Amino acid sequence: MSVYPVKTPDRSYNAVVERGILRRAGSFIPAKAAQVFVVTTSDVWDLHGASLAAGLGGKAFHRIIFPGGEERKRLSSVETMAEEMMRLGGDRSCLVIAFGGGIVNDLGGFLAAIFMRGVPVIQIPTTLLSQVDAAVGGKTGANLVSGKNLVGAFHQPLAVLTDPDVLMTLPEREYRAGLFEVIKHGIIRSEPLFGLMRDRKQDVLSRDPEAVEEMISESVRIKCEVVSADEKEAGLRRILNYGHTVGHAIEAETGYQRYLHGEAVALGMKAAAHLGRLTGRISGELAGELNAVVDSYGPLPPANGIQPEQLLRRLAKDKKAIQGAVHWVLPRGIGDVEVTSGVDEASVLRAIRAALA
């Protein structure tokens, strides 16, 4: 078991990485929680619902089923779930458990943030991507047609419970998509983690228990440290957006249909490496190494039909843009990045074209 604290002005809590933690999930529910609502998808419930139900130790709960899919990560879905909670008698004394992948963690957390002006949430991520990223840090949100996660709230959970065992049922493509977020954590803050992903590819892809637990724990440690230092993305936390600037634009441009989130981030990381080279921050050799590790965990869906110029137009609408200025997270070395703005559009276009090639 590994326990990583998150300390913010509003709340301190633990992110726990432990095999079989579903079997004791009920111990994290406060006695004052009068009702428990488990927000999940039918596939996650079919696979792991019995384990969670047993782990709640007889505590009564209601299931709120989200249909799933990035295209349904919308305010209308949040309203539907809130109405269901009201129908079932939900009030200010209830608690939400977000039990699923990153979309469920985002939407379930957002639902908790705004239901009755805020009720507690426990995050239980069930995909690799959500375990190493979405469930930790209190970012919640929904998509607009204009772009990804453009409405939302910071709402820190009571706890994050990560069970590596659930990954054994994760489809191969979903698993690989999560690996790109692990690579991201290595590039931004941990040379040893990047080395694990570079040197132990077969262990990682075969889901070797020791390798899986190491990469999850190191990613969660990094995320918890960054969030504790900068809860609301005023400074340091922006480094977690490495690859996301272009990645989010790709997701929106393709209607959230072609790429899983991690796959779009992979292309965004390749663009960031190229941009790091073009702006003189890293050598061509290092840019090649960064992108070779990303490519080694592919294949990625083809970029046919995606116009770099259209992606460029979308960048100014990203939620990380400030007064129209796009802020980039660019590499200076393995485990070292910087946040910058004012990168010329010609270089950005060259980097995007190189990443999509």
HELIX and SHEET records of a PDB file:
HELIX    1   1 ILE A   21  PHE A   28  5                                   8    
HELIX    2   2 SER A   42  GLY A   55  1                                  14    
HELIX    3   3 GLU A   70  ARG A   72  5                                   3    
HELIX    4   4 LEU A   75  ARG A   87  1                                  13    
HELIX    5   5 GLY A  102  ILE A  114  1                                  13    
HELIX    6   6 PHE A  115  ARG A  117  5                                   3    
HELIX    7   7 LEU A  128  LEU A  129  1                                   2    
HELIX    8   8 SER A  130  ALA A  134  3                                   5    
HELIX    9   9 PRO A  164  THR A  169  5                                   6    
HELIX   10  10 GLU A  172  ARG A  189  1                                  18    
HELIX   11  11 GLU A  191  ASP A  199  1                                   9    
HELIX   12  12 LYS A  201  LEU A  205  1                                   5    
HELIX   13  13 PRO A  209  ALA A  229  1                                  21    
HELIX   14  14 LEU A  236  ASN A  241  5                                   6    
HELIX   15  15 HIS A  244  GLU A  253  1                                  10    
HELIX   16  16 HIS A  261  LEU A  278  1                                  18    
HELIX   17  17 GLY A  284  SER A  296  1                                  13    
HELIX   18  18 PRO A  308  LEU A  315  1                                   8    
HELIX   19  19 GLU A  345  LEU A  356  1                                  12    
SHEET    1   A 7 SER A   2  LYS A   7  0                                        
SHEET    2   A 7 SER A  12  VAL A  17 -1                                        
SHEET    3   A 7 ALA A 159  THR A 162  1                                        
SHEET    4   A 7 VAL A 121  PRO A 125  1                                        
SHEET    5   A 7 CYS A  94  GLY A 100  1                                        
SHEET    6   A 7 GLN A  35  THR A  40  1                                        
SHEET    7   A 7 HIS A  62  ILE A  65  1                                        
SHEET    1   B 2 LYS A 139  LEU A 144  0                                        
SHEET    2   B 2 GLY A 147  PHE A 154 -1                                        
SHEET    1   C 2 TRP A 328  GLY A 333  0                                        
SHEET    2   C 2 ASP A 336  THR A 340 -1                                        
END                                                                             
